[in-house]
Amino acid sequence: MPQRRRIAATVVTLAIAAYPAAALAQQGAGDEQYQDPFAGQSAPKKKKSSSGPSPWAVIGAALATGYVLAKVLDWRGHAHPRL
């Protein structure tokens, strides 16, 4: 019985290994019928968006807010210690 399983596993492995080769052989089929709808068009130039704050300013504000919040919570903890 183990011999049959080994043979079956080998056959399945070979079938799976051969499948991509058959799929790649047909890769170019029908390419001559394709027309690129965007051929001849130039890509639009990207404009630099200046809306919104700088990412560094947002990161700095988040760090400062976190620092102040930690100090306030620590101060409140000293004001009302748990028993």
C-alpha positions as CSV (number, residue, x, y, z in Angstrom):
1,M,0.0,0.0,0.0
2,P,2.7,2.6,0.8
3,Q,4.2,1.9,-2.7
4,R,0.9,2.9,-4.4
5,R,0.8,6.1,-2.4
6,R,4.4,6.9,-3.4
7,I,3.6,6.4,-7.0
8,A,0.4,8.4,-6.8
9,A,2.2,11.3,-5.0
10,T,4.9,11.2,-7.7
11,V,2.3,11.3,-10.5
12,V,0.5,14.2,-8.8
13,T,3.7,16.1,-8.3
14,L,4.8,15.7,-11.9
15,A,1.3,16.8,-13.1
16,I,1.5,19.9,-11.0
17,A,5.0,20.6,-12.2
18,A,4.1,20.2,-15.8
19,Y,1.0,22.5,-15.6
20,P,2.8,25.8,-15.5
21,A,4.9,24.9,-18.4
22,A,1.8,24.2,-20.5
23,A,0.3,27.5,-19.4
24,L,3.4,29.5,-20.3
25,A,3.6,28.0,-23.7
26,Q,0.3,29.8,-24.6
27,Q,1.3,33.1,-23.2
28,G,1.5,35.0,-26.5
29,A,-1.7,33.6,-28.0
30,G,-3.9,36.4,-29.3
31,D,-1.5,39.2,-28.7
32,E,-1.7,40.4,-32.3
33,Q,-5.4,41.2,-31.8
34,Y,-4.8,43.6,-28.8
35,Q,-4.8,47.4,-29.4
36,D,-3.5,49.5,-26.6
37,P,-6.2,52.2,-25.9
38,F,-3.6,54.5,-24.3
39,A,-1.0,54.3,-27.0
40,G,0.2,57.8,-28.0
41,Q,-1.1,59.5,-24.9
42,S,1.4,61.1,-22.6
43,A,1.1,60.6,-18.9
44,P,-0.3,63.6,-17.0
45,K,2.3,65.5,-15.0
46,K,1.9,65.2,-11.2
47,K,1.4,68.4,-9.4
48,K,2.9,68.7,-5.9
49,S,0.0,68.8,-3.5
50,S,0.7,71.5,-0.9
51,S,-2.6,70.9,1.0
52,G,-2.4,69.8,4.6
53,P,0.3,70.0,7.2
54,S,3.8,68.6,6.9
55,P,4.1,65.0,8.1
56,W,6.9,66.0,10.4
57,A,4.7,68.6,12.0
58,V,2.0,65.9,12.6
59,I,4.5,63.5,14.1
60,G,5.9,66.2,16.4
61,A,2.4,67.2,17.5
62,A,1.6,63.6,18.3
63,L,4.7,63.1,20.3
64,A,4.2,66.3,22.2
65,T,0.6,65.4,22.9
66,G,1.5,62.0,24.1
67,Y,4.2,63.4,26.4
68,V,1.8,65.9,28.0
69,L,-0.9,63.3,28.4
70,A,1.6,61.0,30.1
71,K,2.7,63.7,32.5
72,V,-1.0,64.6,33.3
73,L,-1.9,61.0,34.0
74,D,1.2,60.5,36.1
75,W,0.5,63.7,38.1
76,R,-3.1,62.5,38.6
77,G,-1.9,59.2,39.9
78,H,0.3,60.9,42.5
79,A,-2.6,63.1,43.6
80,H,-4.9,60.2,44.3
81,P,-2.8,57.1,45.2
82,R,-4.6,53.8,45.3
83,L,-4.8,52.1,48.7
